Amino acid sequence: MKTVVIGNSVLPLALAGQVAMRNDEVVYVDVSEHGTHRELIAHDCRLIYSGEENFAVRLAGATDSFKVITDAQLILIAPAPSSYTQIFGKIIPFLREGQHICFFPGSFGAMFFQNELEKYGKKGLIVCEAVSFPWVCKSKSPNEIVVSSKKKSLKIAVYPESERENEIKLYNDLFDIFCPAVNFIETSLENINIVLHPLPILLNIGSVERECKTFRHYIDGVSPIVGDAMEKMDQERLAVGKALGLKLTSTLSQLKTYYGDNGFTTISEYVSNLNGPYPLVSGFGLDSRYIREDIPCLVWPMLQIARAHGIDVPITELCIELSKKLLGMEFVESDSFRVTT
C-alpha cells in the first residue's frame, strides 16, 4: 500500500516513520515553509528515532508536490489545522474513488473536508479522523526525532459508518491502538489539547514571555490553581459533548488510558509529575501551536457549539477573551458549528 503523509512539523513526520515501519512505500509531502523535504532528501529520507523508541527507517520519498496523492491508497492529513483552508483545494483535485484518508489530530478538519468534497463532487472516498497523534515527539534535527511518550489507546471516527470495522482494522495494522468513535464531532471534542494547552500559557503569560525557551509547559505551568481551572474547563467540554449525545472521556481518564494509571486524582498532579509523560515539553510560547492553533481550531469551535446549545462555559469564555484582549486574536462566527443532536 502506497501511503502519503501530509504535514508541516515533527509530529506528522514522526507519523510517516511509524507507517514506514509497517509499510514499504511512504512519501512525505511537506507543506511547511522550512523546506523540510529538502533536508530529508539530503539525508536520503532516513529518519532516526530515539527516546521511547530507538530505530531508523527510510521513507520512499519527500516532496512539496501534491501530485503523489494520485496513486496513493492511504493519505494521512496531519498539518497544522490552520492550514486546512489553504491545502484542501490543492489536495482534492488529485483524489480518486476508493482512497482512504485520515486526519491527525481531531480538530474539526474531517467535518470541513467532507463539506469540501461535496462542493467538488468527489465521491467514494473513505474519511477517518483520529483524536490525536499516537506519539508525543520533539525534533532533535531535521531527520532526528525524540519520542517522549506513546499513547496506548485512541478513538477514531469513520465515514461512511458501513466501513467502520474495515477501516479500524486497516489503521490498527499500522498503529495497534484504535477504538471506534461515534463521529467527527466526537473525535474533535475528545482532543484534550483543548484543556491541556492554552490555559497554562495564558495563566502564566509573564513567565512564558520572559522564559519561553526554558518554560516547561506542564512542570512549571500547571500549578494547583491552574490545574483547577483546567478541571473546570474539562467539565465544560464534557457538558458540550453531553448536549450532543456524546459520552466524552474526562481529560484525566484519557491521560491514564494513554500513558498509564499512576494513582493521581487531578490533572495537575498527573501532568506536572517529573516521572509522567511530559517532563520534556518546553519552549511553547505565545506564537506556538498551543495558542495559534489550539485556540482558534479547538477552543473557539467548542465555544460556538456551547453557545448554540445554551451551555454555560465560563472558563472557555475566559480563554477566548484573554486571547482577544491580551494577544489581539480575532475569531469569526460560523454556522458550521450549529450541530444537531
PLY file of the C-alpha trace (Angstrom):
ply
format ascii 1.0
element vertex 341
property float x
property float y
property float z
element edge 340
property int vertex1
property int vertex2
end_header
0.00 0.00 0.00
1.42 3.38 -1.00
0.93 5.96 1.73
1.24 9.75 1.58
1.64 11.73 4.81
0.98 15.47 4.55
2.46 17.63 7.30
4.46 20.63 8.44
6.00 19.68 11.79
7.76 16.92 13.68
4.53 15.11 14.64
3.39 14.23 11.09
6.98 13.47 10.14
7.14 11.04 13.06
3.83 9.61 11.85
5.36 8.96 8.42
8.15 6.96 10.01
5.70 4.96 12.09
3.81 3.93 8.96
7.05 3.21 7.10
7.91 0.62 9.76
4.84 -1.37 8.63
4.62 -0.20 5.03
7.08 -0.41 2.13
6.29 2.91 0.43
5.66 6.14 2.37
6.08 9.58 0.81
6.13 12.70 2.97
4.51 15.82 1.47
5.97 18.86 3.16
3.63 21.87 3.46
5.88 23.80 5.83
7.75 26.98 4.99
11.03 25.48 6.17
11.94 23.24 3.24
11.85 20.12 5.41
11.54 17.91 2.32
14.89 19.19 1.03
16.53 18.42 4.37
15.07 14.91 4.28
16.29 14.33 0.74
19.75 15.47 1.82
19.64 12.72 4.47
18.41 10.13 1.94
14.91 10.34 3.52
16.21 8.48 6.56
14.55 9.12 9.92
16.27 8.31 13.21
14.22 7.80 16.39
15.45 7.90 19.99
13.89 8.08 23.44
10.98 5.72 24.00
11.74 4.22 20.57
15.15 3.53 19.04
15.20 2.68 15.36
15.86 4.11 11.92
13.62 3.95 8.86
13.82 5.24 5.31
10.88 6.92 3.59
10.27 6.27 -0.11
10.46 9.99 -0.81
9.85 13.57 0.30
8.37 16.38 -1.78
6.31 19.56 -1.69
4.12 18.43 -4.62
0.61 17.09 -4.11
0.70 15.05 -7.35
1.95 12.00 -5.44
-1.54 11.74 -3.92
-2.96 10.45 -7.22
-1.69 6.88 -6.92
-1.70 6.61 -3.12
-4.08 4.20 -1.41
-3.73 5.79 2.03
-3.47 9.54 2.71
-2.77 10.87 6.21
-3.56 14.59 6.51
-1.64 15.90 9.52
-0.53 19.53 9.11
-1.47 22.37 11.46
-5.27 22.73 11.28
-4.98 26.44 10.46
-3.53 25.43 7.08
-6.56 23.34 6.07
-8.26 26.10 4.08
-5.08 26.63 2.04
-4.37 22.98 1.28
-7.79 21.38 0.82
-8.18 22.92 -2.62
-4.73 21.61 -3.57
-5.39 18.08 -2.30
-8.88 17.41 -3.58
-8.20 17.58 -7.38
-5.79 14.63 -7.01
-8.19 12.41 -5.05
-9.97 9.44 -6.60
-12.62 6.94 -5.60
-11.56 4.22 -3.18
-8.80 6.11 -1.41
-8.50 6.01 2.39
-7.99 9.35 4.16
-7.32 10.00 7.83
-6.90 13.27 9.75
-4.49 13.64 12.66
-5.46 15.08 15.16
-9.18 15.69 15.72
-9.75 19.41 15.15
-12.97 19.60 13.11
-10.88 19.06 9.96
-12.63 15.92 8.73
-16.02 17.62 9.11
-14.94 20.57 6.97
-13.23 18.24 4.49
-16.49 16.36 3.92
-18.16 19.66 3.03
-15.36 20.45 0.55
-15.61 17.02 -1.07
-19.31 17.66 -1.72
-18.51 21.03 -3.33
-16.04 19.35 -5.70
-18.41 16.45 -6.39
-15.90 13.89 -5.11
-17.46 10.57 -4.05
-16.40 7.12 -2.98
-13.67 8.14 -0.52
-13.43 6.77 3.00
-12.60 9.51 5.53
-11.43 9.00 9.11
-10.28 11.21 11.94
-8.12 10.22 14.93
-8.35 12.12 18.20
-4.60 12.68 18.43
-1.16 11.64 17.22
0.00 8.25 18.56
3.31 9.56 19.91
4.49 12.68 21.75
7.68 13.78 19.96
10.13 16.60 19.55
12.70 17.31 16.85
16.42 16.88 17.54
17.48 17.71 13.95
15.74 17.72 10.54
15.76 13.91 10.42
16.12 13.00 14.12
13.04 12.55 16.30
12.92 12.10 20.08
9.89 10.11 21.29
8.99 11.12 24.83
5.83 9.03 25.26
3.40 6.80 23.39
-0.37 6.58 23.70
-1.90 3.19 24.43
-5.38 3.84 23.00
-7.04 6.40 20.70
-10.51 6.91 19.29
-11.05 7.10 15.55
-14.21 8.05 13.62
-15.07 6.64 10.19
-17.30 7.85 7.35
-19.24 6.13 5.93
-20.15 4.17 9.04
-20.55 0.99 6.98
-16.75 0.96 6.57
-16.00 1.35 10.29
-14.88 -2.20 11.04
-12.65 -2.48 7.97
-11.06 0.94 8.49
-10.27 0.38 12.15
-8.60 -2.89 11.17
-6.61 -1.03 8.48
-5.29 1.56 10.94
-4.70 -0.95 13.70
-2.50 -2.93 11.31
-0.32 0.21 11.36
-0.71 1.54 14.92
-2.44 -1.12 17.10
-4.22 1.44 19.32
-7.53 2.49 17.74
-11.09 2.07 19.02
-14.29 3.49 17.47
-15.73 6.97 17.99
-19.29 7.91 17.07
-18.49 10.70 14.61
-16.11 13.53 13.70
-17.57 15.83 16.35
-16.60 13.30 19.00
-13.02 12.93 17.76
-12.62 16.72 17.78
-14.15 17.32 21.21
-12.14 14.40 22.60
-8.91 16.19 21.68
-7.83 17.12 25.19
-5.42 19.74 23.87
-8.48 21.95 24.34
-7.82 21.66 28.07
-4.10 20.96 28.26
-2.55 23.60 26.01
-3.94 27.17 26.09
-4.71 27.78 29.77
-1.23 27.07 31.22
0.23 29.61 28.79
-2.46 32.27 29.23
-2.40 31.97 33.02
1.43 32.09 33.15
1.79 34.69 30.42
4.52 36.73 32.17
6.78 33.72 32.75
6.12 32.42 29.24
7.04 35.81 27.75
10.28 36.08 29.72
11.41 32.46 29.64
9.82 30.93 26.55
12.70 28.61 25.60
13.09 27.12 29.07
9.50 27.34 30.36
8.26 23.81 30.93
4.62 23.83 29.91
3.40 21.26 32.41
6.08 21.12 35.10
6.30 24.92 35.51
2.90 25.95 34.17
0.35 23.66 35.80
0.15 24.72 39.45
-2.80 23.58 41.60
-4.78 26.76 40.77
-4.09 26.48 37.04
-4.92 22.80 37.26
-8.23 23.64 38.94
-9.11 25.96 36.02
-8.24 23.15 33.62
-10.52 20.76 35.54
-13.38 23.27 35.21
-12.74 23.70 31.51
-12.76 19.93 31.13
-16.17 19.75 32.81
-17.39 22.32 30.27
-16.05 20.13 27.44
-17.88 17.11 28.83
-21.10 19.15 29.13
-20.87 20.20 25.48
-20.44 16.57 24.48
-23.41 15.52 26.61
-25.61 18.11 24.90
-24.73 16.45 21.59
-25.46 12.97 22.89
-21.78 12.07 23.16
-20.25 10.36 26.18
-16.85 12.00 26.22
-13.97 10.83 28.42
-12.51 13.15 31.04
-9.03 14.54 30.42
-7.58 12.74 33.44
-9.08 9.42 32.33
-7.69 9.91 28.83
-4.24 10.64 30.21
-4.36 7.46 32.27
-5.52 5.47 29.24
-2.79 6.94 27.06
0.15 6.77 29.44
-0.81 4.60 32.41
-2.60 4.99 35.75
-0.28 6.26 38.48
-2.96 6.83 41.13
-3.12 10.62 40.79
-6.57 12.16 41.15
-6.16 15.54 39.39
-4.90 16.82 36.05
-2.36 18.99 37.87
-0.83 16.04 39.74
-0.67 13.91 36.61
0.87 16.33 34.12
3.28 18.11 36.48
4.85 14.83 37.65
8.53 14.61 36.63
8.05 10.88 36.06
4.96 11.45 33.90
4.64 11.76 30.11
5.51 15.47 29.79
8.74 16.44 31.61
10.48 17.31 28.32
7.69 19.53 26.96
9.02 23.09 26.83
9.51 26.05 24.54
5.86 26.65 23.70
5.32 30.41 23.69
2.65 32.88 22.70
3.19 32.22 18.99
3.29 28.43 19.33
0.68 25.98 18.11
-0.59 25.68 21.69
-2.02 29.19 21.19
-2.18 29.95 17.46
-3.60 26.54 16.50
-5.42 25.13 19.51
-7.40 28.24 20.44
-8.92 29.05 17.00
-9.17 25.42 15.83
-10.33 23.72 19.05
-11.37 26.10 21.84
-13.24 28.56 19.62
-15.29 25.85 17.83
-16.19 24.32 21.20
-17.37 27.71 22.43
-19.53 28.17 19.34
-21.14 24.76 19.88
-21.74 25.62 23.55
-23.37 28.92 22.67
-25.56 27.29 20.02
-26.85 24.85 22.65
-27.15 27.33 25.52
-24.39 25.76 27.64
-22.60 27.95 30.18
-18.82 27.62 29.71
-17.16 30.48 31.69
-13.57 29.15 31.60
-13.79 28.55 27.86
-15.13 32.10 27.50
-12.23 33.36 29.62
-9.74 31.58 27.39
-11.17 33.29 24.29
-11.42 36.70 25.97
-7.80 36.58 27.16
-6.76 35.63 23.63
-8.65 38.62 22.26
-7.66 41.20 24.86
-4.04 40.19 25.50
-2.96 38.69 22.18
-5.22 40.52 19.74
-6.62 37.32 18.28
-9.76 37.58 16.16
-12.46 34.98 15.68
-15.23 34.56 13.12
-18.64 33.09 13.88
-19.60 30.06 11.76
-22.91 28.31 11.25
-20.98 25.07 10.70
-20.86 24.55 14.45
-24.62 24.62 14.99
-24.60 20.88 15.44
-27.84 18.93 15.63
-28.13 16.09 18.13
0 1
1 2
2 3
3 4
4 5
5 6
6 7
7 8
8 9
9 10
10 11
11 12
12 13
13 14
14 15
15 16
16 17
17 18
18 19
19 20
20 21
21 22
22 23
23 24
24 25
25 26
26 27
27 28
28 29
29 30
30 31
31 32
32 33
33 34
34 35
35 36
36 37
37 38
38 39
39 40
40 41
41 42
42 43
43 44
44 45
45 46
46 47
47 48
48 49
49 50
50 51
51 52
52 53
53 54
54 55
55 56
56 57
57 58
58 59
59 60
60 61
61 62
62 63
63 64
64 65
65 66
66 67
67 68
68 69
69 70
70 71
71 72
72 73
73 74
74 75
75 76
76 77
77 78
78 79
79 80
80 81
81 82
82 83
83 84
84 85
85 86
86 87
87 88
88 89
89 90
90 91
91 92
92 93
93 94
94 95
95 96
96 97
97 98
98 99
99 100
100 101
101 102
102 103
103 104
104 105
105 106
106 107
107 108
108 109
109 110
110 111
111 112
112 113
113 114
114 115
115 116
116 117
117 118
118 119
119 120
120 121
121 122
122 123
123 124
124 125
125 126
126 127
127 128
128 129
129 130
130 131
131 132
132 133
133 134
134 135
135 136
136 137
137 138
138 139
139 140
140 141
141 142
142 143
143 144
144 145
145 146
146 147
147 148
148 149
149 150
150 151
151 152
152 153
153 154
154 155
155 156
156 157
157 158
158 159
159 160
160 161
161 162
162 163
163 164
164 165
165 166
166 167
167 168
168 169
169 170
170 171
171 172
172 173
173 174
174 175
175 176
176 177
177 178
178 179
179 180
180 181
181 182
182 183
183 184
184 185
185 186
186 187
187 188
188 189
189 190
190 191
191 192
192 193
193 194
194 195
195 196
196 197
197 198
198 199
199 200
200 201
201 202
202 203
203 204
204 205
205 206
206 207
207 208
208 209
209 210
210 211
211 212
212 213
213 214
214 215
215 216
216 217
217 218
218 219
219 220
220 221
221 222
222 223
223 224
224 225
225 226
226 227
227 228
228 229
229 230
230 231
231 232
232 233
233 234
234 235
235 236
236 237
237 238
238 239
239 240
240 241
241 242
242 243
243 244
244 245
245 246
246 247
247 248
248 249
249 250
250 251
251 252
252 253
253 254
254 255
255 256
256 257
257 258
258 259
259 260
260 261
261 262
262 263
263 264
264 265
265 266
266 267
267 268
268 269
269 270
270 271
271 272
272 273
273 274
274 275
275 276
276 277
277 278
278 279
279 280
280 281
281 282
282 283
283 284
284 285
285 286
286 287
287 288
288 289
289 290
290 291
291 292
292 293
293 294
294 295
295 296
296 297
297 298
298 299
299 300
300 301
301 302
302 303
303 304
304 305
305 306
306 307
307 308
308 309
309 310
310 311
311 312
312 313
313 314
314 315
315 316
316 317
317 318
318 319
319 320
320 321
321 322
322 323
323 324
324 325
325 326
326 327
327 328
328 329
329 330
330 331
331 332
332 333
333 334
334 335
335 336
336 337
337 338
338 339
339 340
